[in-house]
Amino acid sequence: MPRIPRRTEVISEFKSGGGKVAAVLPIHYSRGLLRSFGILPVEVWGPPRVDVSYGGAHLQPYVCSIVHNALSFLKTGGLDIVDFILVPHACDSLQGLGSILLDFVRPKQPVFPLYLPRGTRGEDVDFLAEEFRSLYDSLSELTGKRPSEEEMLECIRREEKADSVLAELHERRSNLDLDNMEFYRLIRSREFLPAEVFMEIASKVLETATDRERGGIPILLSGIVPEPMDVLNVLDGLGAIVVADDMACCGRRLYPAGLGEDPFVRAAERIVHAPPDPTLGSPIGERLEHILSLAEKRGARGVIFYDVKFCEPELFDLPNLRKGLKDAGLPSVTVEVDINDDLPHQTITRIGAFLEVIE
């Protein structure tokens, strides 16, 4: 597999070329809008292995570790290299973090909140388009740039093309000679690589695809983020292969192409019509149907819900979602983790026992 540069390398190279960088908290936003201003979005999913006491001084202990770690990372200088911070309001915890950064723990960088709709109606597209227009105005005021509609559409279409390549990676997963860790490192590089660099690397990998399917116990992985990523090595060691993905950082980011020629509307359409996601208020029935369809299409024998502790959007769905899967004859298991901890042996045992049942 081609070498994937580290986030710090990508940031340094982009800034050395005169660009700026925005740290983006999970999950939904418009990459194309930011790139039209010469700003590279780099997503912050935690990160793991930080001293959470810095964030704990401002957050309740029952707030998820993604938010705890992000605030701690910021307070210890981890985000000093970025020029902007964008906080989409995907859940109450992230909304609270945005308020903290705006009113109490103010970083040196400008902070932009981004409110997300909770539906797929025309009104939801209009609402998000207005949010993007507001962000455009704020960025224009700070940077002195006003990208034209044509420039924005060009950037949005480039992101659409990159997402189509990402979707092809998911489609051809079983035909790629990559283990679980290699595959996830590749698809998660979409979180920080410029679209053009991601497409170059991903296209080289796709050229190696064969007609032979990779062996292993086929599973569908769902949840927020595969951290700690040791779980992927565990799955490799247990003989499982993730053939389908419903992770918030991966499979739920397979945005369709927009239809409108207004760049703000087109960017909004992509997110509003994304795969079902509790952070976008998707009905449980739609998400159940989506997971069942994915599992059938990719041949998954079971579903592993790998969730961050205290993630309310995920936990609200789980009881009815798992019941629906059971009624449809698709077994599932759920494990909860703190992204700052090592993978517990209890979790490894639980996953191993589940794989023995569905093998």
LOGU-665718 format. One record per residue (C-alpha): residue number from 1; x, z, y. Coordinates in nm, 4 decimals, decimal comma. Layout:
+------+----------+----------+----------+
! resi !        u !        w !        v !
+------+----------+----------+----------+
!  NUM !        X !        Z !        Y !
...
+------+----------+----------+----------+
END
This chain:
+------+----------+----------+----------+
! resi !        u !        w !        v !
+------+----------+----------+----------+
!    1 !   0,0000 !   0,0000 !   0,0000 !
!    2 !   0,1294 !  -0,0775 !   0,3522 !
!    3 !   0,2606 !   0,2199 !   0,5430 !
!    4 !   0,0027 !   0,3910 !   0,7656 !
!    5 !   0,1604 !   0,5335 !   1,0822 !
!    6 !   0,0962 !   0,8955 !   1,1704 !
!    7 !  -0,1395 !   0,9911 !   1,4517 !
!    8 !   0,1469 !   1,1115 !   1,6694 !
!    9 !   0,3263 !   0,7784 !   1,6246 !
!   10 !   0,0138 !   0,5835 !   1,7159 !
!   11 !  -0,0496 !   0,7960 !   2,0244 !
!   12 !   0,3098 !   0,7683 !   2,1464 !
!   13 !   0,3196 !   0,3914 !   2,0955 !
!   14 !  -0,0148 !   0,3368 !   2,2669 !
!   15 !   0,0799 !   0,5485 !   2,5666 !
!   16 !   0,4214 !   0,3842 !   2,5942 !
!   17 !   0,2371 !   0,0540 !   2,6379 !
!   18 !   0,0510 !   0,1927 !   2,9386 !
!   19 !  -0,2632 !   0,3042 !   2,7591 !
!   20 !  -0,4378 !   0,6388 !   2,7677 !
!   21 !  -0,5738 !   0,8493 !   2,4809 !
!   22 !  -0,9003 !   1,0375 !   2,4358 !
!   23 !  -0,9350 !   1,3185 !   2,1832 !
!   24 !  -1,2820 !   1,2765 !   2,0316 !
!   25 !  -1,4587 !   1,5569 !   1,8475 !
!   26 !  -1,6872 !   1,4499 !   1,5612 !
!   27 !  -1,8767 !   1,2306 !   1,5194 !
!   28 !  -2,0611 !   0,9399 !   1,6866 !
!   29 !  -1,9408 !   0,7550 !   1,9975 !
!   30 !  -1,8503 !   0,4015 !   2,1086 !
!   31 !  -1,4913 !   0,3055 !   2,0332 !
!   32 !  -1,5462 !  -0,0278 !   2,2074 !
!   33 !  -1,6490 !   0,1337 !   2,5355 !
!   34 !  -1,3346 !   0,3471 !   2,5443 !
!   35 !  -1,1066 !   0,0574 !   2,4496 !
!   36 !  -1,2474 !  -0,1530 !   2,7323 !
!   37 !  -1,0880 !   0,1029 !   2,9680 !
!   38 !  -0,7564 !   0,0866 !   2,7816 !
!   39 !  -0,8281 !   0,4233 !   2,6180 !
!   40 !  -0,7540 !   0,4800 !   2,2492 !
!   41 !  -0,9940 !   0,7234 !   2,0778 !
!   42 !  -0,8243 !   0,9627 !   1,8368 !
!   43 !  -1,0649 !   1,1797 !   1,6393 !
!   44 !  -1,0129 !   1,5535 !   1,5947 !
!   45 !  -1,1639 !   1,6782 !   1,2658 !
!   46 !  -1,0375 !   2,0326 !   1,2850 !
!   47 !  -0,7485 !   1,9958 !   1,2255 !
!   48 !  -0,6414 !   2,2206 !   0,9346 !
!   49 !  -0,3520 !   2,4658 !   0,9325 !
!   50 !  -0,3923 !   2,6209 !   1,2783 !
!   51 !  -0,4100 !   2,9813 !   1,3962 !
!   52 !  -0,7859 !   3,0236 !   1,4305 !
!   53 !  -0,7557 !   3,3506 !   1,6201 !
!   54 !  -0,7237 !   3,1523 !   1,9432 !
!   55 !  -1,0647 !   2,9964 !   1,8914 !
!   56 !  -1,2041 !   3,3160 !   1,7440 !
!   57 !  -1,1700 !   3,4862 !   2,0801 !
!   58 !  -1,4498 !   3,2622 !   2,2099 !
!   59 !  -1,6584 !   3,1759 !   1,9019 !
!   60 !  -1,8704 !   3,3667 !   1,6539 !
!   61 !  -1,7211 !   3,3984 !   1,3038 !
!   62 !  -2,0106 !   3,2016 !   1,1550 !
!   63 !  -1,9298 !   2,8871 !   1,3556 !
!   64 !  -1,7863 !   2,6137 !   1,1317 !
!   65 !  -1,4101 !   2,5788 !   1,0913 !
!   66 !  -1,4079 !   2,2297 !   1,2455 !
!   67 !  -1,5064 !   2,3789 !   1,5817 !
!   68 !  -1,2939 !   2,6927 !   1,5383 !
!   69 !  -0,9868 !   2,4865 !   1,4530 !
!   70 !  -1,0437 !   2,2309 !   1,7288 !
!   71 !  -1,0619 !   2,4988 !   1,9979 !
!   72 !  -0,7591 !   2,6809 !   1,8547 !
!   73 !  -0,5654 !   2,3536 !   1,8369 !
!   74 !  -0,6459 !   2,2851 !   2,2016 !
!   75 !  -0,5505 !   2,6358 !   2,3165 !
!   76 !  -0,2130 !   2,6174 !   2,1391 !
!   77 !  -0,1226 !   2,2890 !   2,3086 !
!   78 !  -0,2121 !   2,0507 !   2,0288 !
!   79 !  -0,4105 !   1,8260 !   2,2637 !
!   80 !  -0,1679 !   1,8339 !   2,5557 !
!   81 !  -0,0688 !   1,4737 !   2,4861 !
!   82 !  -0,4191 !   1,3309 !   2,5404 !
!   83 !  -0,5714 !   1,2259 !   2,8713 !
!   84 !  -0,9419 !   1,2888 !   2,8069 !
!   85 !  -1,1613 !   1,4921 !   2,5728 !
!   86 !  -1,4970 !   1,3600 !   2,4507 !
!   87 !  -1,7434 !   1,5949 !   2,2800 !
!   88 !  -2,0470 !   1,4273 !   2,1193 !
!   89 !  -2,3302 !   1,6747 !   2,0642 !
!   90 !  -2,3761 !   1,6179 !   1,6933 !
!   91 !  -2,4757 !   1,9798 !   1,6250 !
!   92 !  -2,5325 !   2,3132 !   1,7984 !
!   93 !  -2,1736 !   2,4235 !   1,7354 !
!   94 !  -2,0267 !   2,1132 !   1,8957 !
!   95 !  -2,2704 !   2,1405 !   2,1835 !
!   96 !  -2,1557 !   2,4979 !   2,2305 !
!   97 !  -1,7924 !   2,3879 !   2,2224 !
!   98 !  -1,8641 !   2,1302 !   2,4903 !
!   99 !  -2,0190 !   2,3974 !   2,7108 !
!  100 !  -1,7211 !   2,6287 !   2,6567 !
!  101 !  -1,4777 !   2,3544 !   2,7577 !
!  102 !  -1,6825 !   2,2643 !   3,0654 !
!  103 !  -1,7526 !   2,6157 !   3,1913 !
!  104 !  -1,5182 !   2,8756 !   3,0420 !
!  105 !  -1,2022 !   2,7514 !   2,8696 !
!  106 !  -1,1286 !   2,4533 !   3,0884 !
!  107 !  -0,8462 !   2,2329 !   2,9583 !
!  108 !  -0,6269 !   2,0324 !   3,1921 !
!  109 !  -0,7961 !   1,7092 !   3,0826 !
!  110 !  -1,1405 !   1,5932 !   3,1952 !
!  111 !  -1,4089 !   1,6765 !   2,9378 !
!  112 !  -1,7048 !   1,4463 !   2,8771 !
!  113 !  -2,0118 !   1,5569 !   2,6803 !
!  114 !  -2,2087 !   1,2866 !   2,5012 !
!  115 !  -2,5683 !   1,3551 !   2,3994 !
!  116 !  -2,6935 !   1,1804 !   2,0863 !
!  117 !  -3,0554 !   1,0865 !   2,0085 !
!  118 !  -3,2366 !   1,2133 !   1,6995 !
!  119 !  -3,4237 !   0,9060 !   1,5837 !
!  120 !  -3,4183 !   0,5277 !   1,5406 !
!  121 !  -3,6913 !   0,4268 !   1,7860 !
!  122 !  -3,6406 !   0,1900 !   2,0761 !
!  123 !  -3,6479 !   0,4936 !   2,3029 !
!  124 !  -3,3509 !   0,6377 !   2,1143 !
!  125 !  -3,1498 !   0,3214 !   2,1738 !
!  126 !  -3,2421 !   0,3340 !   2,5428 !
!  127 !  -3,1429 !   0,7001 !   2,5680 !
!  128 !  -2,8001 !   0,6452 !   2,4108 !
!  129 !  -2,7406 !   0,3318 !   2,6181 !
!  130 !  -2,7972 !   0,5432 !   2,9302 !
!  131 !  -2,5513 !   0,8011 !   2,7981 !
!  132 !  -2,2914 !   0,5262 !   2,7600 !
!  133 !  -2,3633 !   0,4003 !   3,1117 !
!  134 !  -2,3082 !   0,7522 !   3,2431 !
!  135 !  -1,9782 !   0,7771 !   3,0537 !
!  136 !  -1,8790 !   0,4358 !   3,1923 !
!  137 !  -1,9404 !   0,5585 !   3,5484 !
!  138 !  -1,7392 !   0,8758 !   3,4910 !
!  139 !  -1,4468 !   0,6848 !   3,3421 !
!  140 !  -1,4605 !   0,4311 !   3,6250 !
!  141 !  -1,4381 !   0,7068 !   3,8811 !
!  142 !  -1,1356 !   0,8626 !   3,7101 !
!  143 !  -0,9438 !   0,5469 !   3,6158 !
!  144 !  -1,0371 !   0,3148 !   3,9011 !
!  145 !  -1,1307 !   0,0480 !   3,6435 !
!  146 !  -1,4661 !  -0,1239 !   3,6013 !
!  147 !  -1,4551 !  -0,3406 !   3,2865 !
!  148 !  -1,6910 !  -0,6361 !   3,3010 !
!  149 !  -1,9744 !  -0,6825 !   3,0535 !
!  150 !  -1,7734 !  -0,9608 !   2,8897 !
!  151 !  -1,4707 !  -0,7335 !   2,8491 !
!  152 !  -1,6831 !  -0,4581 !   2,6988 !
!  153 !  -1,8576 !  -0,6974 !   2,4604 !
!  154 !  -1,5215 !  -0,8328 !   2,3464 !
!  155 !  -1,4043 !  -0,4815 !   2,2631 !
!  156 !  -1,7320 !  -0,3911 !   2,0922 !
!  157 !  -1,7227 !  -0,7063 !   1,8788 !
!  158 !  -1,3642 !  -0,6278 !   1,7782 !
!  159 !  -1,4800 !  -0,2854 !   1,6584 !
!  160 !  -1,7666 !  -0,4517 !   1,4711 !
!  161 !  -1,5151 !  -0,6731 !   1,2938 !
!  162 !  -1,2998 !  -0,3715 !   1,2051 !
!  163 !  -1,6063 !  -0,1938 !   1,0668 !
!  164 !  -1,6914 !  -0,4975 !   0,8539 !
!  165 !  -1,3415 !  -0,4760 !   0,7031 !
!  166 !  -1,3962 !  -0,1025 !   0,6472 !
!  167 !  -1,7254 !  -0,1803 !   0,4708 !
!  168 !  -1,5452 !  -0,4310 !   0,2475 !
!  169 !  -1,2971 !  -0,1617 !   0,1465 !
!  170 !  -1,5906 !   0,0554 !   0,0380 !
!  171 !  -1,7553 !  -0,2357 !  -0,1435 !
!  172 !  -1,4401 !  -0,3244 !  -0,3379 !
!  173 !  -1,3240 !   0,0311 !  -0,3976 !
!  174 !  -1,3306 !   0,0024 !  -0,7778 !
!  175 !  -1,1157 !  -0,3126 !  -0,7675 !
!  176 !  -0,8364 !  -0,1613 !  -0,5583 !
!  177 !  -0,5322 !  -0,0128 !  -0,7297 !
!  178 !  -0,5452 !   0,3010 !  -0,5147 !
!  179 !  -0,5973 !   0,6573 !  -0,6263 !
!  180 !  -0,8469 !   0,8753 !  -0,4400 !
!  181 !  -0,5910 !   1,0165 !  -0,1972 !
!  182 !  -0,4491 !   0,6736 !  -0,1110 !
!  183 !  -0,7956 !   0,5289 !  -0,0588 !
!  184 !  -0,9080 !   0,8089 !   0,1716 !
!  185 !  -0,5878 !   0,8036 !   0,3734 !
!  186 !  -0,6566 !   0,4359 !   0,4307 !
!  187 !  -1,0220 !   0,4561 !   0,5313 !
!  188 !  -0,9653 !   0,7674 !   0,7423 !
!  189 !  -0,6941 !   0,5868 !   0,9394 !
!  190 !  -0,9924 !   0,4265 !   1,1150 !
!  191 !  -1,0184 !   0,7613 !   1,2967 !
!  192 !  -0,7072 !   0,6911 !   1,5050 !
!  193 !  -0,5653 !   0,3435 !   1,4532 !
!  194 !  -0,6476 !   0,0713 !   1,7062 !
!  195 !  -0,9009 !  -0,1643 !   1,5479 !
!  196 !  -0,6542 !  -0,4535 !   1,5364 !
!  197 !  -0,3898 !  -0,2442 !   1,3566 !
!  198 !  -0,6430 !  -0,1065 !   1,1098 !
!  199 !  -0,7645 !  -0,4570 !   1,0252 !
!  200 !  -0,4111 !  -0,5770 !   0,9629 !
!  201 !  -0,3353 !  -0,2932 !   0,7206 !
!  202 !  -0,6752 !  -0,3015 !   0,5488 !
!  203 !  -0,6670 !  -0,6802 !   0,5054 !
!  204 !  -0,3324 !  -0,6576 !   0,3256 !
!  205 !  -0,4809 !  -0,4016 !   0,0875 !
!  206 !  -0,7878 !  -0,6148 !   0,0243 !
!  207 !  -0,5620 !  -0,9061 !  -0,0713 !
!  208 !  -0,4462 !  -0,6981 !  -0,3695 !
!  209 !  -0,7992 !  -0,6489 !  -0,5069 !
!  210 !  -0,8539 !  -0,7724 !  -0,8604 !
!  211 !  -1,1521 !  -0,8382 !  -1,0867 !
!  212 !  -1,0502 !  -0,5423 !  -1,3023 !
!  213 !  -1,2290 !  -0,2161 !  -1,2257 !
!  214 !  -1,0295 !   0,1033 !  -1,1917 !
!  215 !  -1,1134 !   0,3535 !  -1,4654 !
!  216 !  -1,2351 !   0,7090 !  -1,4206 !
!  217 !  -1,5504 !   0,9175 !  -1,4013 !
!  218 !  -1,7426 !   0,7516 !  -1,1153 !
!  219 !  -1,8795 !   0,9930 !  -0,8553 !
!  220 !  -2,0361 !   0,9837 !  -0,5108 !
!  221 !  -1,8752 !   1,2172 !  -0,2561 !
!  222 !  -2,0927 !   1,3542 !   0,0233 !
!  223 !  -2,0441 !   1,6059 !   0,3030 !
!  224 !  -1,8694 !   1,6202 !   0,6395 !
!  225 !  -1,4966 !   1,5718 !   0,5898 !
!  226 !  -1,2701 !   1,5838 !   0,2795 !
!  227 !  -1,0557 !   1,8714 !   0,4072 !
!  228 !  -0,8546 !   2,0240 !   0,2610 !
!  229 !  -0,7656 !   1,6801 !   0,1230 !
!  230 !  -0,6162 !   1,8430 !  -0,1865 !
!  231 !  -0,9599 !   1,7925 !  -0,3389 !
!  232 !  -0,8738 !   1,4233 !  -0,3761 !
!  233 !  -0,5632 !   1,5032 !  -0,5796 !
!  234 !  -0,7774 !   1,7389 !  -0,7889 !
!  235 !  -1,0257 !   1,4589 !  -0,8578 !
!  236 !  -0,7385 !   1,2289 !  -0,9557 !
!  237 !  -0,6018 !   1,4943 !  -1,1924 !
!  238 !  -0,9455 !   1,5430 !  -1,3499 !
!  239 !  -0,9894 !   1,1706 !  -1,4107 !
!  240 !  -1,2603 !   1,1084 !  -1,1479 !
!  241 !  -1,2844 !   0,8187 !  -0,9057 !
!  242 !  -1,4905 !   0,8255 !  -0,5863 !
!  243 !  -1,6821 !   0,4978 !  -0,6045 !
!  244 !  -1,9341 !   0,5746 !  -0,3290 !
!  245 !  -1,9106 !   0,7758 !  -0,0087 !
!  246 !  -2,1623 !   0,9606 !   0,2078 !
!  247 !  -1,9102 !   1,1597 !   0,4107 !
!  248 !  -1,9739 !   1,2033 !   0,7819 !
!  249 !  -1,6208 !   1,0886 !   0,8640 !
!  250 !  -1,6322 !   0,7864 !   0,6314 !
!  251 !  -1,9425 !   0,6315 !   0,4747 !
!  252 !  -2,1776 !   0,7321 !   0,7540 !
!  253 !  -1,9499 !   0,5482 !   0,9981 !
!  254 !  -2,0294 !   0,2064 !   0,8503 !
!  255 !  -2,2097 !   0,0982 !   1,1646 !
!  256 !  -2,3947 !  -0,2341 !   1,1544 !
!  257 !  -2,3271 !  -0,4976 !   1,4178 !
!  258 !  -2,5378 !  -0,4690 !   1,7311 !
!  259 !  -2,7817 !  -0,7391 !   1,8354 !
!  260 !  -2,8088 !  -0,7078 !   2,2144 !
!  261 !  -2,5913 !  -0,8803 !   2,4719 !
!  262 !  -2,6031 !  -0,5817 !   2,7053 !
!  263 !  -2,2848 !  -0,3947 !   2,6000 !
!  264 !  -2,4383 !  -0,0502 !   2,6453 !
!  265 !  -2,7438 !  -0,1402 !   2,4373 !
!  266 !  -2,5310 !  -0,3098 !   2,1718 !
!  267 !  -2,3073 !  -0,0042 !   2,1393 !
!  268 !  -2,6135 !   0,2216 !   2,1161 !
!  269 !  -2,7838 !   0,0037 !   1,8540 !
!  270 !  -2,4839 !   0,0367 !   1,6253 !
!  271 !  -2,4987 !   0,4164 !   1,6176 !
!  272 !  -2,8773 !   0,4550 !   1,6148 !
!  273 !  -2,8974 !   0,2265 !   1,3104 !
!  274 !  -2,6076 !   0,3895 !   1,1241 !
!  275 !  -2,6540 !   0,5150 !   0,7658 !
!  276 !  -2,8793 !   0,8242 !   0,7428 !
!  277 !  -2,7064 !   1,1297 !   0,8867 !
!  278 !  -2,8395 !   1,4806 !   0,9535 !
!  279 !  -2,6368 !   1,4931 !   1,2769 !
!  280 !  -2,8579 !   1,2082 !   1,3990 !
!  281 !  -3,1772 !   1,3761 !   1,2801 !
!  282 !  -3,2382 !   1,1414 !   0,9864 !
!  283 !  -3,5295 !   1,2460 !   0,7627 !
!  284 !  -3,4232 !   1,3931 !   0,4297 !
!  285 !  -3,6269 !   1,1299 !   0,2463 !
!  286 !  -3,4259 !   0,8494 !   0,4061 !
!  287 !  -3,0993 !   1,0166 !   0,3201 !
!  288 !  -3,2120 !   1,0761 !  -0,0387 !
!  289 !  -3,3086 !   0,7115 !  -0,0773 !
!  290 !  -2,9735 !   0,6044 !   0,0714 !
!  291 !  -2,7698 !   0,8236 !  -0,1664 !
!  292 !  -2,9681 !   0,7114 !  -0,4707 !
!  293 !  -2,9242 !   0,3483 !  -0,3701 !
!  294 !  -2,5498 !   0,3941 !  -0,3192 !
!  295 !  -2,5100 !   0,5713 !  -0,6526 !
!  296 !  -2,7014 !   0,3026 !  -0,8398 !
!  297 !  -2,5164 !   0,0180 !  -0,6703 !
!  298 !  -2,1703 !   0,1642 !  -0,7339 !
!  299 !  -2,2448 !   0,3184 !  -1,0733 !
!  300 !  -2,1885 !   0,6824 !  -0,9753 !
!  301 !  -2,2839 !   0,9316 !  -1,2465 !
!  302 !  -2,3087 !   1,2328 !  -1,0181 !
!  303 !  -2,2822 !   1,3575 !  -0,6605 !
!  304 !  -2,0372 !   1,6151 !  -0,5268 !
!  305 !  -2,1465 !   1,7718 !  -0,1979 !
!  306 !  -1,8212 !   1,8881 !  -0,0413 !
!  307 !  -1,9292 !   2,0796 !   0,2654 !
!  308 !  -1,7677 !   2,2830 !   0,5401 !
!  309 !  -1,8941 !   2,6416 !   0,5481 !
!  310 !  -2,1613 !   2,7159 !   0,8076 !
!  311 !  -2,2376 !   2,3456 !   0,8694 !
!  312 !  -2,6046 !   2,3824 !   0,9542 !
!  313 !  -2,7035 !   2,0110 !   0,9607 !
!  314 !  -2,5704 !   1,9704 !   0,6070 !
!  315 !  -2,7016 !   2,2994 !   0,4702 !
!  316 !  -3,0534 !   2,2374 !   0,5988 !
!  317 !  -3,0724 !   1,9176 !   0,3892 !
!  318 !  -2,9130 !   2,0387 !   0,0684 !
!  319 !  -3,1998 !   2,2185 !  -0,1151 !
!  320 !  -3,4495 !   1,9328 !  -0,0857 !
!  321 !  -3,1801 !   1,6712 !  -0,1240 !
!  322 !  -3,0490 !   1,8165 !  -0,4494 !
!  323 !  -3,4009 !   1,8614 !  -0,5839 !
!  324 !  -3,4737 !   1,4962 !  -0,5117 !
!  325 !  -3,1558 !   1,3890 !  -0,6888 !
!  326 !  -3,2409 !   1,6051 !  -0,9893 !
!  327 !  -3,5909 !   1,4586 !  -1,0076 !
!  328 !  -3,4361 !   1,1119 !  -1,0039 !
!  329 !  -3,1998 !   1,2037 !  -1,2878 !
!  330 !  -2,8803 !   1,2139 !  -1,0824 !
!  331 !  -2,6889 !   1,5426 !  -1,1278 !
!  332 !  -2,5140 !   1,7046 !  -0,8320 !
!  333 !  -2,2979 !   2,0029 !  -0,7434 !
!  334 !  -2,2228 !   2,1625 !  -0,4090 !
!  335 !  -1,9096 !   2,3447 !  -0,2976 !
!  336 !  -1,8340 !   2,4973 !   0,0419 !
!  337 !  -1,4869 !   2,5146 !   0,1906 !
!  338 !  -1,3083 !   2,6306 !   0,5022 !
!  339 !  -1,0812 !   2,3488 !   0,6154 !
!  340 !  -0,8129 !   2,5966 !   0,7163 !
!  341 !  -0,7809 !   2,7453 !   0,3662 !
!  342 !  -0,6149 !   2,6181 !   0,0523 !
!  343 !  -0,8571 !   2,4741 !  -0,2005 !
!  344 !  -0,9846 !   2,7754 !  -0,3997 !
!  345 !  -0,9297 !   2,7757 !  -0,7768 !
!  346 !  -1,2981 !   2,8610 !  -0,8108 !
!  347 !  -1,3831 !   2,5308 !  -0,6425 !
!  348 !  -1,1455 !   2,3389 !  -0,8689 !
!  349 !  -1,3039 !   2,5008 !  -1,1755 !
!  350 !  -1,6546 !   2,4254 !  -1,0490 !
!  351 !  -1,5710 !   2,0579 !  -0,9926 !
!  352 !  -1,4005 !   2,0338 !  -1,3311 !
!  353 !  -1,7012 !   2,1805 !  -1,5101 !
!  354 !  -1,9330 !   1,9393 !  -1,3327 !
!  355 !  -1,7216 !   1,6393 !  -1,4320 !
!  356 !  -1,7257 !   1,7524 !  -1,7946 !
!  357 !  -2,1067 !   1,7527 !  -1,7852 !
!  358 !  -2,1427 !   1,4011 !  -1,6433 !
!  359 !  -1,8502 !   1,2357 !  -1,8278 !
+------+----------+----------+----------+
END
